[in-house]
Amino acid sequence: MTNKELLYVEDALGHETFMKACSKQTAGALKDPNLSNYVFELEKKHSELYNKFLNLL
């Protein structure tokens, strides 16, 4: 893996970590159960994406 590719993966990991944290916080704060469940699913999706990027290393 080139240095540029490594920097891209590291950047993507940071973005996915941020999105996961935002999704978790938002899902906990929402009162509407349907919307909260949807955002919780987004958190799971960002966790999956994080793991996929991590496996590239």
PyMOL Python script that loads the backbone (N, CA, C, O; Angstrom):
from pymol import cmd

cmd.read_pdbstr("""\
ATOM      1  N   MET A   1       0.856  -1.175   0.000  1.00  0.00           N
ATOM      2  CA  MET A   1       0.000   0.000   0.000  1.00  0.00           C
ATOM      3  C   MET A   1       0.902   1.238   0.000  1.00  0.00           C
ATOM      4  O   MET A   1       1.855   1.333   0.773  1.00  0.00           O
ATOM      5  N   THR A   2       0.582   2.165  -0.870  1.00  0.00           N
ATOM      6  CA  THR A   2       1.389   3.386  -0.957  1.00  0.00           C
ATOM      7  C   THR A   2       1.077   4.299   0.225  1.00  0.00           C
ATOM      8  O   THR A   2       0.078   4.125   0.923  1.00  0.00           O
ATOM      9  N   ASN A   3       1.946   5.261   0.426  1.00  0.00           N
ATOM     10  CA  ASN A   3       1.765   6.218   1.507  1.00  0.00           C
ATOM     11  C   ASN A   3       0.466   7.017   1.325  1.00  0.00           C
ATOM     12  O   ASN A   3      -0.236   7.302   2.295  1.00  0.00           O
ATOM     13  N   LYS A   4       0.161   7.369   0.087  1.00  0.00           N
ATOM     14  CA  LYS A   4      -1.058   8.127  -0.206  1.00  0.00           C
ATOM     15  C   LYS A   4      -2.300   7.295   0.108  1.00  0.00           C
ATOM     16  O   LYS A   4      -3.273   7.806   0.663  1.00  0.00           O
ATOM     17  N   GLU A   5      -2.262   6.019  -0.248  1.00  0.00           N
ATOM     18  CA  GLU A   5      -3.391   5.133   0.053  1.00  0.00           C
ATOM     19  C   GLU A   5      -3.560   4.956   1.562  1.00  0.00           C
ATOM     20  O   GLU A   5      -4.683   4.931   2.066  1.00  0.00           O
ATOM     21  N   LEU A   6      -2.455   4.833   2.272  1.00  0.00           N
ATOM     22  CA  LEU A   6      -2.496   4.707   3.727  1.00  0.00           C
ATOM     23  C   LEU A   6      -3.117   5.947   4.362  1.00  0.00           C
ATOM     24  O   LEU A   6      -3.913   5.838   5.294  1.00  0.00           O
ATOM     25  N   LEU A   7      -2.758   7.111   3.863  1.00  0.00           N
ATOM     26  CA  LEU A   7      -3.340   8.352   4.383  1.00  0.00           C
ATOM     27  C   LEU A   7      -4.846   8.401   4.121  1.00  0.00           C
ATOM     28  O   LEU A   7      -5.608   8.874   4.963  1.00  0.00           O
ATOM     29  N   TYR A   8      -5.268   7.917   2.969  1.00  0.00           N
ATOM     30  CA  TYR A   8      -6.693   7.877   2.649  1.00  0.00           C
ATOM     31  C   TYR A   8      -7.442   6.966   3.620  1.00  0.00           C
ATOM     32  O   TYR A   8      -8.503   7.330   4.127  1.00  0.00           O
ATOM     33  N   VAL A   9      -6.890   5.789   3.876  1.00  0.00           N
ATOM     34  CA  VAL A   9      -7.543   4.842   4.787  1.00  0.00           C
ATOM     35  C   VAL A   9      -7.601   5.416   6.202  1.00  0.00           C
ATOM     36  O   VAL A   9      -8.623   5.290   6.875  1.00  0.00           O
ATOM     37  N   GLU A  10      -6.537   6.032   6.650  1.00  0.00           N
ATOM     38  CA  GLU A  10      -6.529   6.651   7.980  1.00  0.00           C
ATOM     39  C   GLU A  10      -7.572   7.755   8.074  1.00  0.00           C
ATOM     40  O   GLU A  10      -8.254   7.882   9.091  1.00  0.00           O
ATOM     41  N   ASP A  11      -7.698   8.547   7.029  1.00  0.00           N
ATOM     42  CA  ASP A  11      -8.698   9.611   6.992  1.00  0.00           C
ATOM     43  C   ASP A  11     -10.111   9.023   7.025  1.00  0.00           C
ATOM     44  O   ASP A  11     -10.982   9.520   7.740  1.00  0.00           O
ATOM     45  N   ALA A  12     -10.328   7.972   6.253  1.00  0.00           N
ATOM     46  CA  ALA A  12     -11.643   7.320   6.223  1.00  0.00           C
ATOM     47  C   ALA A  12     -11.987   6.724   7.583  1.00  0.00           C
ATOM     48  O   ALA A  12     -13.140   6.791   8.011  1.00  0.00           O
ATOM     49  N   LEU A  13     -11.009   6.143   8.265  1.00  0.00           N
ATOM     50  CA  LEU A  13     -11.253   5.610   9.609  1.00  0.00           C
ATOM     51  C   LEU A  13     -11.685   6.710  10.573  1.00  0.00           C
ATOM     52  O   LEU A  13     -12.572   6.512  11.403  1.00  0.00           O
ATOM     53  N   GLY A  14     -11.051   7.861  10.453  1.00  0.00           N
ATOM     54  CA  GLY A  14     -11.427   8.999  11.298  1.00  0.00           C
ATOM     55  C   GLY A  14     -12.841   9.469  11.023  1.00  0.00           C
ATOM     56  O   GLY A  14     -13.588   9.785  11.949  1.00  0.00           O
ATOM     57  N   HIS A  15     -13.208   9.515   9.760  1.00  0.00           N
ATOM     58  CA  HIS A  15     -14.562   9.938   9.390  1.00  0.00           C
ATOM     59  C   HIS A  15     -15.604   8.940   9.895  1.00  0.00           C
ATOM     60  O   HIS A  15     -16.647   9.340  10.413  1.00  0.00           O
ATOM     61  N   GLU A  16     -15.331   7.669   9.750  1.00  0.00           N
ATOM     62  CA  GLU A  16     -16.285   6.656  10.199  1.00  0.00           C
ATOM     63  C   GLU A  16     -16.417   6.659  11.721  1.00  0.00           C
ATOM     64  O   GLU A  16     -17.510   6.451  12.247  1.00  0.00           O
ATOM     65  N   THR A  17     -15.325   6.890  12.425  1.00  0.00           N
ATOM     66  CA  THR A  17     -15.383   7.000  13.886  1.00  0.00           C
ATOM     67  C   THR A  17     -16.264   8.175  14.293  1.00  0.00           C
ATOM     68  O   THR A  17     -17.081   8.060  15.206  1.00  0.00           O
ATOM     69  N   PHE A  18     -16.094   9.301  13.613  1.00  0.00           N
ATOM     70  CA  PHE A  18     -16.896  10.482  13.905  1.00  0.00           C
ATOM     71  C   PHE A  18     -18.371  10.237  13.609  1.00  0.00           C
ATOM     72  O   PHE A  18     -19.232  10.586  14.417  1.00  0.00           O
ATOM     73  N   MET A  19     -18.668   9.639  12.458  1.00  0.00           N
ATOM     74  CA  MET A  19     -20.061   9.383  12.085  1.00  0.00           C
ATOM     75  C   MET A  19     -20.714   8.384  13.030  1.00  0.00           C
ATOM     76  O   MET A  19     -21.893   8.521  13.355  1.00  0.00           O
ATOM     77  N   LYS A  20     -19.970   7.392  13.469  1.00  0.00           N
ATOM     78  CA  LYS A  20     -20.505   6.421  14.419  1.00  0.00           C
ATOM     79  C   LYS A  20     -20.852   7.104  15.740  1.00  0.00           C
ATOM     80  O   LYS A  20     -21.914   6.853  16.310  1.00  0.00           O
ATOM     81  N   ALA A  21     -19.969   7.956  16.221  1.00  0.00           N
ATOM     82  CA  ALA A  21     -20.218   8.661  17.480  1.00  0.00           C
ATOM     83  C   ALA A  21     -21.423   9.598  17.362  1.00  0.00           C
ATOM     84  O   ALA A  21     -22.250   9.669  18.271  1.00  0.00           O
ATOM     85  N   CYS A  22     -21.517  10.306  16.253  1.00  0.00           N
ATOM     86  CA  CYS A  22     -22.655  11.219  16.039  1.00  0.00           C
ATOM     87  C   CYS A  22     -23.970  10.447  15.950  1.00  0.00           C
ATOM     88  O   CYS A  22     -24.983  10.870  16.506  1.00  0.00           O
ATOM     89  N   SER A  23     -23.948   9.329  15.256  1.00  0.00           N
ATOM     90  CA  SER A  23     -25.155   8.518  15.122  1.00  0.00           C
ATOM     91  C   SER A  23     -25.599   7.968  16.470  1.00  0.00           C
ATOM     92  O   SER A  23     -26.788   7.972  16.786  1.00  0.00           O
ATOM     93  N   LYS A  24     -24.647   7.499  17.261  1.00  0.00           N
ATOM     94  CA  LYS A  24     -24.974   6.947  18.578  1.00  0.00           C
ATOM     95  C   LYS A  24     -25.579   8.015  19.473  1.00  0.00           C
ATOM     96  O   LYS A  24     -26.579   7.770  20.148  1.00  0.00           O
ATOM     97  N   GLN A  25     -24.982   9.190  19.483  1.00  0.00           N
ATOM     98  CA  GLN A  25     -25.480  10.288  20.312  1.00  0.00           C
ATOM     99  C   GLN A  25     -26.868  10.721  19.856  1.00  0.00           C
ATOM    100  O   GLN A  25     -27.753  10.952  20.680  1.00  0.00           O
ATOM    101  N   THR A  26     -27.054  10.827  18.570  1.00  0.00           N
ATOM    102  CA  THR A  26     -28.341  11.270  18.025  1.00  0.00           C
ATOM    103  C   THR A  26     -29.431  10.241  18.280  1.00  0.00           C
ATOM    104  O   THR A  26     -30.548  10.604  18.649  1.00  0.00           O
ATOM    105  N   ALA A  27     -29.124   8.960  18.090  1.00  0.00           N
ATOM    106  CA  ALA A  27     -30.118   7.907  18.322  1.00  0.00           C
ATOM    107  C   ALA A  27     -30.596   7.917  19.768  1.00  0.00           C
ATOM    108  O   ALA A  27     -31.773   7.680  20.040  1.00  0.00           O
ATOM    109  N   GLY A  28     -29.682   8.192  20.692  1.00  0.00           N
ATOM    110  CA  GLY A  28     -30.053   8.243  22.108  1.00  0.00           C
ATOM    111  C   GLY A  28     -30.884   9.458  22.463  1.00  0.00           C
ATOM    112  O   GLY A  28     -31.649   9.426  23.427  1.00  0.00           O
ATOM    113  N   ALA A  29     -30.747  10.526  21.702  1.00  0.00           N
ATOM    114  CA  ALA A  29     -31.442  11.774  22.023  1.00  0.00           C
ATOM    115  C   ALA A  29     -32.817  11.880  21.374  1.00  0.00           C
ATOM    116  O   ALA A  29     -33.636  12.696  21.797  1.00  0.00           O
ATOM    117  N   LEU A  30     -33.080  11.071  20.361  1.00  0.00           N
ATOM    118  CA  LEU A  30     -34.349  11.177  19.649  1.00  0.00           C
ATOM    119  C   LEU A  30     -35.501  10.571  20.450  1.00  0.00           C
ATOM    120  O   LEU A  30     -35.339   9.540  21.103  1.00  0.00           O
ATOM    121  N   LYS A  31     -36.643  11.209  20.395  1.00  0.00           N
ATOM    122  CA  LYS A  31     -37.839  10.734  21.099  1.00  0.00           C
ATOM    123  C   LYS A  31     -38.663   9.783  20.228  1.00  0.00           C
ATOM    124  O   LYS A  31     -39.296   8.861  20.742  1.00  0.00           O
ATOM    125  N   ASP A  32     -38.656  10.003  18.929  1.00  0.00           N
ATOM    126  CA  ASP A  32     -39.416   9.168  17.997  1.00  0.00           C
ATOM    127  C   ASP A  32     -38.727   7.807  17.861  1.00  0.00           C
ATOM    128  O   ASP A  32     -37.592   7.742  17.390  1.00  0.00           O
ATOM    129  N   PRO A  33     -39.390   6.726  18.263  1.00  0.00           N
ATOM    130  CA  PRO A  33     -38.733   5.414  18.220  1.00  0.00           C
ATOM    131  C   PRO A  33     -38.365   4.953  16.813  1.00  0.00           C
ATOM    132  O   PRO A  33     -37.333   4.307  16.628  1.00  0.00           O
ATOM    133  N   ASN A  34     -39.192   5.275  15.820  1.00  0.00           N
ATOM    134  CA  ASN A  34     -38.869   4.869  14.445  1.00  0.00           C
ATOM    135  C   ASN A  34     -37.624   5.574  13.942  1.00  0.00           C
ATOM    136  O   ASN A  34     -36.755   4.955  13.327  1.00  0.00           O
ATOM    137  N   LEU A  35     -37.539   6.853  14.201  1.00  0.00           N
ATOM    138  CA  LEU A  35     -36.376   7.628  13.772  1.00  0.00           C
ATOM    139  C   LEU A  35     -35.127   7.198  14.539  1.00  0.00           C
ATOM    140  O   LEU A  35     -34.037   7.101  13.977  1.00  0.00           O
ATOM    141  N   SER A  36     -35.308   6.945  15.819  1.00  0.00           N
ATOM    142  CA  SER A  36     -34.186   6.489  16.642  1.00  0.00           C
ATOM    143  C   SER A  36     -33.652   5.152  16.138  1.00  0.00           C
ATOM    144  O   SER A  36     -32.439   4.954  16.069  1.00  0.00           O
ATOM    145  N   ASN A  37     -34.542   4.242  15.789  1.00  0.00           N
ATOM    146  CA  ASN A  37     -34.111   2.941  15.250  1.00  0.00           C
ATOM    147  C   ASN A  37     -33.372   3.104  13.931  1.00  0.00           C
ATOM    148  O   ASN A  37     -32.384   2.416  13.678  1.00  0.00           O
ATOM    149  N   TYR A  38     -33.852   4.015  13.090  1.00  0.00           N
ATOM    150  CA  TYR A  38     -33.192   4.265  11.806  1.00  0.00           C
ATOM    151  C   TYR A  38     -31.766   4.785  12.026  1.00  0.00           C
ATOM    152  O   TYR A  38     -30.827   4.328  11.375  1.00  0.00           O
ATOM    153  N   VAL A  39     -31.617   5.728  12.931  1.00  0.00           N
ATOM    154  CA  VAL A  39     -30.288   6.288  13.186  1.00  0.00           C
ATOM    155  C   VAL A  39     -29.392   5.236  13.840  1.00  0.00           C
ATOM    156  O   VAL A  39     -28.186   5.213  13.597  1.00  0.00           O
ATOM    157  N   PHE A  40     -29.971   4.372  14.662  1.00  0.00           N
ATOM    158  CA  PHE A  40     -29.198   3.277  15.242  1.00  0.00           C
ATOM    159  C   PHE A  40     -28.679   2.346  14.143  1.00  0.00           C
ATOM    160  O   PHE A  40     -27.549   1.862  14.220  1.00  0.00           O
ATOM    161  N   GLU A  41     -29.498   2.098  13.127  1.00  0.00           N
ATOM    162  CA  GLU A  41     -29.057   1.290  11.981  1.00  0.00           C
ATOM    163  C   GLU A  41     -27.912   1.975  11.238  1.00  0.00           C
ATOM    164  O   GLU A  41     -26.996   1.314  10.750  1.00  0.00           O
ATOM    165  N   LEU A  42     -27.971   3.299  11.157  1.00  0.00           N
ATOM    166  CA  LEU A  42     -26.867   4.041  10.534  1.00  0.00           C
ATOM    167  C   LEU A  42     -25.578   3.857  11.336  1.00  0.00           C
ATOM    168  O   LEU A  42     -24.497   3.729  10.761  1.00  0.00           O
ATOM    169  N   GLU A  43     -25.698   3.844  12.661  1.00  0.00           N
ATOM    170  CA  GLU A  43     -24.523   3.619  13.503  1.00  0.00           C
ATOM    171  C   GLU A  43     -23.913   2.252  13.200  1.00  0.00           C
ATOM    172  O   GLU A  43     -22.693   2.124  13.093  1.00  0.00           O
ATOM    173  N   LYS A  44     -24.756   1.235  13.063  1.00  0.00           N
ATOM    174  CA  LYS A  44     -24.260  -0.101  12.739  1.00  0.00           C
ATOM    175  C   LYS A  44     -23.577  -0.110  11.375  1.00  0.00           C
ATOM    176  O   LYS A  44     -22.548  -0.761  11.198  1.00  0.00           O
ATOM    177  N   LYS A  45     -24.147   0.608  10.416  1.00  0.00           N
ATOM    178  CA  LYS A  45     -23.560   0.677   9.075  1.00  0.00           C
ATOM    179  C   LYS A  45     -22.173   1.327   9.121  1.00  0.00           C
ATOM    180  O   LYS A  45     -21.246   0.868   8.453  1.00  0.00           O
ATOM    181  N   HIS A  46     -22.036   2.393   9.910  1.00  0.00           N
ATOM    182  CA  HIS A  46     -20.736   3.060  10.025  1.00  0.00           C
ATOM    183  C   HIS A  46     -19.724   2.162  10.746  1.00  0.00           C
ATOM    184  O   HIS A  46     -18.529   2.212  10.453  1.00  0.00           O
ATOM    185  N   SER A  47     -20.197   1.352  11.673  1.00  0.00           N
ATOM    186  CA  SER A  47     -19.300   0.387  12.324  1.00  0.00           C
ATOM    187  C   SER A  47     -18.793  -0.637  11.317  1.00  0.00           C
ATOM    188  O   SER A  47     -17.616  -0.998  11.324  1.00  0.00           O
ATOM    189  N   GLU A  48     -19.688  -1.100  10.455  1.00  0.00           N
ATOM    190  CA  GLU A  48     -19.290  -2.056   9.422  1.00  0.00           C
ATOM    191  C   GLU A  48     -18.278  -1.437   8.459  1.00  0.00           C
ATOM    192  O   GLU A  48     -17.287  -2.069   8.095  1.00  0.00           O
ATOM    193  N   LEU A  49     -18.538  -0.201   8.053  1.00  0.00           N
ATOM    194  CA  LEU A  49     -17.610   0.476   7.149  1.00  0.00           C
ATOM    195  C   LEU A  49     -16.250   0.683   7.813  1.00  0.00           C
ATOM    196  O   LEU A  49     -15.214   0.527   7.168  1.00  0.00           O
ATOM    197  N   TYR A  50     -16.251   1.035   9.099  1.00  0.00           N
ATOM    198  CA  TYR A  50     -15.004   1.209   9.849  1.00  0.00           C
ATOM    199  C   TYR A  50     -14.200  -0.090   9.810  1.00  0.00           C
ATOM    200  O   TYR A  50     -12.997  -0.086   9.547  1.00  0.00           O
ATOM    201  N   ASN A  51     -14.887  -1.198  10.078  1.00  0.00           N
ATOM    202  CA  ASN A  51     -14.193  -2.494  10.090  1.00  0.00           C
ATOM    203  C   ASN A  51     -13.649  -2.873   8.715  1.00  0.00           C
ATOM    204  O   ASN A  51     -12.575  -3.466   8.610  1.00  0.00           O
ATOM    205  N   LYS A  52     -14.387  -2.532   7.670  1.00  0.00           N
ATOM    206  CA  LYS A  52     -13.910  -2.816   6.315  1.00  0.00           C
ATOM    207  C   LYS A  52     -12.641  -2.019   6.004  1.00  0.00           C
ATOM    208  O   LYS A  52     -11.688  -2.555   5.438  1.00  0.00           O
ATOM    209  N   PHE A  53     -12.635  -0.737   6.377  1.00  0.00           N
ATOM    210  CA  PHE A  53     -11.439   0.070   6.164  1.00  0.00           C
ATOM    211  C   PHE A  53     -10.275  -0.450   7.014  1.00  0.00           C
ATOM    212  O   PHE A  53      -9.133  -0.475   6.557  1.00  0.00           O
ATOM    213  N   LEU A  54     -10.564  -0.857   8.233  1.00  0.00           N
ATOM    214  CA  LEU A  54      -9.534  -1.351   9.122  1.00  0.00           C
ATOM    215  C   LEU A  54      -8.910  -2.634   8.565  1.00  0.00           C
ATOM    216  O   LEU A  54      -7.711  -2.867   8.719  1.00  0.00           O
ATOM    217  N   ASN A  55      -9.724  -3.449   7.927  1.00  0.00           N
ATOM    218  CA  ASN A  55      -9.212  -4.700   7.352  1.00  0.00           C
ATOM    219  C   ASN A  55      -8.297  -4.453   6.151  1.00  0.00           C
ATOM    220  O   ASN A  55      -7.550  -5.346   5.753  1.00  0.00           O
ATOM    221  N   LEU A  56      -8.348  -3.266   5.578  1.00  0.00           N
ATOM    222  CA  LEU A  56      -7.430  -2.944   4.494  1.00  0.00           C
ATOM    223  C   LEU A  56      -5.997  -2.817   4.978  1.00  0.00           C
ATOM    224  O   LEU A  56      -5.053  -2.987   4.207  1.00  0.00           O
ATOM    225  N   LEU A  57      -5.843  -2.519   6.252  1.00  0.00           N
ATOM    226  CA  LEU A  57      -4.513  -2.381   6.807  1.00  0.00           C
ATOM    227  C   LEU A  57      -3.999  -3.757   7.149  1.00  0.00           C
ATOM    228  O   LEU A  57      -2.879  -3.894   7.640  1.00  0.00           O
TER     229      LEU A  57
END
""", "prot")
cmd.dss("prot")
cmd.show_as("cartoon", "prot")
cmd.util.cbc("prot")
cmd.orient("prot")
